[in-house]
């Protein structure tokens, strides 16, 4: 760690300026100066951000001709998109030799044919492509075309094996659904009860979560039955309305497993019928919304993963693939959050 940042300058030195470091780290110049001169009064996370920005800018300056242009295409709900966009910012601040340019679209508002065309056009001039997308023939065809042109393509969070992508980066989603089933089964009495699953668009991650959950319930908790599924569009208000209609006809289930987005809609529906503290509610992705739902007791568990670490792993795989090494990354760790460990 440099003791005196301003004394590291040498004749002809082309390293980053204090202002550049502060801008990339997302802090003020005074904070960056405190870190680089090893003074106190700075949080450890901020110190890490500043030093990572210094390292990235220093390396990028040395090898500016080797910086990879990676295109990220993400179609999901608004909350997931915002979390991945934040992860993109973190990776761009810290991972040397990489610049990720993201396109974020809302699944319920985008035509997959249009997204596929954009993937083909923008991906063709990139060094690599990272994709979060639903199962759709046009999306699969676009990825196959990019791979055929020698562009490394990684699927993130939700796999698309039919596209013949280069690799998948993320959780074992089948295992994640199995974890949800164990949490539900251990949390309910050993008597017959109904479980409701909430799904949205045809994302493979959602299908695998549901399959994993169903398998474990059948094998270990046969007294619990998944009677039906509710299909939402990842919009909180629409999801709330759909669930209220379901409750009116079928009653409130003992547990709800939301494999999709719009956790707020599920929580609001349970609150509207006064069951927010009785029905076990499990969902995915630790956002500021789901954190608040955990803290208030509206959600019991959130199954999540490290967005920034996975995105960085996908970018590093792209670099390795371009160097002729295509070993797939290991599955990322499945994280389980409660109100007591969601800070």
N, C-alpha and C positions, 0 to 999 in steps of 0.2 A: 504494500500500500504506500503510495508516495506521501512523504512528509510535507513537502512544499511543492505544490503543483507548478507555481510560476518559475521555480528554479530548474524544472526539467527541460526547459527550452534550450536548444543547442543551435549553433549556426546552421541554417538550411533546414531546420526542423519543420516538418509538414504535418505535424499531429493536429488533432482537433483543438479548437479554441474552447474556452470556458463556456462561452455562450452556446456553442454547438452541443457541448456535453449536456448542459442544463436543458436545452430544448428537447434533445432526444430522450433524456431521462424523465421529462415532464415535471421538472422542479424549477425553482428560481435560481438565478446565478449565485445568490448569496448562499443558498443551501448547497449547491454544487461545490462552491469554494470551500465551505466548511468540511465537506467530505474529502475533497482532494488535498486539503491541508491537514487532515487527520485531527480536526477539532471536534469536540463533543456537541451535544445538543441536537443530534440527528437520529431519528429512528433507524433501527438496523435494516428494515426493509428499504427505506429510502437510500441508505448508504449502499446497499447492494445494487439498487437501480442505477445509481450514479456511476459506480465502478464498472458495472456491466456496459453502460453506455460508453464510457471511456475505452473499454477494451474493444467494443464493437467498432467504434469510429476509428480507433488506431489501426485495427486490422483491415478495415475496409479501405482506409487510405492507402495502405501498403499494396493491397491487391484489388484495386478498383476495377480492373478488367475482368476479375473472376467473380464478381458479385452476381448471384443468381436472381433472375426475375421469375418469381413463382406466382402463379395466379390461383387464387382461392375462390371457389364458387360454392356458396352456401344458400340452400333454400330450406327454411324451417319457420318456426314461429318467431314472433318479434323478440321474445326474451332470449331464446337460444341464439338468435342472430346477434343480439347485443353482447352476449357473453363471449361468442367466438370473435366478434370484432375487437373486444377488449383484449382477448388472448393474442390476436394478430398484432395489436399495438405493443404488447409486452414482448413478443418474439422479435418484432422489428427493432425494439430498443436494445435487445440483449444478444441475439444470435448473429455472430459475424458472418459476412459473406452472403447474406440473404436479404432480399426485400420482397415481402409478400404484399400483393395488391388484391384486396378482397372485393367481391361482388356479393351482396347480401339481399335476398329477395324473400318475401313472405309466401309460403307454400300455397295458401288459399287464394292468393292474388296473382300468381304467375302461371303462365302457360308453359308447360315443360318443353314444348317444341321451340319456343322463343329462347328459353334458357339454354337448350341444347345447341342452338345455332350460335349463341354468344360464346359458349364453351369452345366450340370448334374454331371460331374466328380468333378469339383472344388467346386461347390455349396454343394455337399453332405458332404464335410468335414468342411464346414463353419458354423458359428453361425447364419448367415442370408445372404440374397442375395438381391441386388438392380439391377434392369434391365432397360436399355433403349434399346428398340428393335422394329423392324417392326412387323406387323401382319404376322405370318407364322406358319403353323401347327407344325413344328418341335420345334419352340420356345415355343409355347403354351404347347406342350406336355412336354417339359423339365421342365417348371415351374410347371405344374400339378404334375409331378413326385417329384419335390423337396417339394412342399407343402404336398403331401401325406406322405413324409418321416418326416414331422414335421419341415421343415426348413422354417422360415418366409421369404416371398418374397414380396418386394415392387416394383412396377413399377414407374419409375420417368419420368416426362415430357410427355411421351406418354403411354397411358394406354393399357392394354391387358386384358380386362375383361373375354374374352373367356378362358383364361389360368387359371381362378379361383385363381389368385394371392391374397395375403393377403390384400394389399391396394394399392391405387394410391396416389402419392405425386406430386403436381405441380399445374399449372394454370388450371382453367376451360377453356379448349381450345376452346370450342364452344363460350364462352363469349369473348375470345380474338379475334376470327374471327368476331364477332359482332362489337367489337370496331373498327376493321379495316374498316368495312363497313361504320360506322358512320363517320370516318375520311375522307373516300373517298367521301361519299355522301355530306358532308358539304363543302368539298373543291372544288367541281365541280359545274358549273352552272346548273340551273334547265332545262336541255335540254337533248335530247337523246345522250348517249355516250356509248362506249363499254369499258368493264373492262376485263383485262386478269389476270388469276390466274396461277401461276407457282407452280407445285408440283413435287415431286420426288418419292421416294419409298413408299410402302403402310404403312406408319406410321399412327396410329389412330389420333395422334395429328394433322397431316396435314388434314385428312379427317374431323375432327371436326371443325377446323378453317374454312375450305371451306364451310361446312354446315352453320355455324354461319354467315359467310359473305353473303352467298346467301339468307338466310332467311331475314336478315335485309334489304338487297337491294330490295327484292321483296316487303316487307312490307312498307318501308319508302321512298325508292327511286326507284319507278318502272320504271322511265325513263332511268335508268342505267341497262345495260344488260351484263352478263357474257356470251360471245358468245362461247368461247373455253377455253381449258386449254393447257398449254405447259408442257410436262413432261421432267424434267431434271434429271441429275444424281448427283447433288450437286457439280459438278466440274465447277469452274468459266468459263474456256475457252469453255467447251462443252455447258454450258448454254448460253453463249454469242452467239455462232454459231447458236443454235436452235432459239433463239429469233430473230436474224437477218433474218433468213429464214422466220420466221413468219411475221415479219414486211414487208418483200418484197412482200408477198402474200396478207396480210390482212391490211396493214397499221399499224401505231403506235397507240395503245389504249390511252384513256384519263387517265387511271390509271392502274398500275400493282400491284397486291398483291402477294408477294412471300411467300407462306406458308412453303417453304422448306429452303434449304441452298443456298450457292453460290450467295449471294447478290452482290458480286463484278462482277459476270458475267452479271447480269441484268443491273447494272449501266454502265458497259462498252458498252453493246449493245445500251442503250439509248444515251450514249455519241457518239457512232459511227454514229448515225443518227441525232445528234444535238438536241435531245429532252430531255436531262437530266434535264433541268429546266422548262419543260412544262408538262411532264407526271408526275402525282402523283405516287410516288413509296413508298410502305410500305413493310417492311419485319420484320423478327423476330431475336432476340438474339443480345444484345449489346456487340459485340466483338470489338477488336481494328480496324478491317476492317470496320464494320458498323458505328463505331464512326467516322472514317475518312470520310466515305461517307455522313454522316449527316453534318459534319462540312463543307464539300465542296459543299453541296447543291445537291448532286446526289441522296440522299435519303431524304424523307420528314419526315417519322416517322419510329421508330423501336419499336416494341412491345417485351417486355422482361420480365425477372423474376430474382430472386436472386438465382443463382445456389447453392452457399454455404449454404444458409439457407434451401433450399429444401433438399439438400443432408444430412445436419445435422438432419432435421426433419425425413427423411427416416431411418437414423441410430438409432435415438431415438425410432422410432416406432418398429424397430427390437428388441430393448432391452425390450420395453413394451410387445411385442408379446411373447417373451421368458418368461416373468413373468406372462403370462396369461391374459394380457390386450390388446385387439385388436381394440380399438377405432380408426377409420380412422382420419388422420390429416385433418384440414380444407384446402380448396384450397388456394394456395399462391396468393399474390397480383399481379395483372396485371400491369406492368409498361409500360408507354408510354414515349418515348424519342424523342426529337427534337434536332436540332443543339444547342439549348440554354440550354438544361439540360442533356447533354450526357457526362459530364466530369467525 
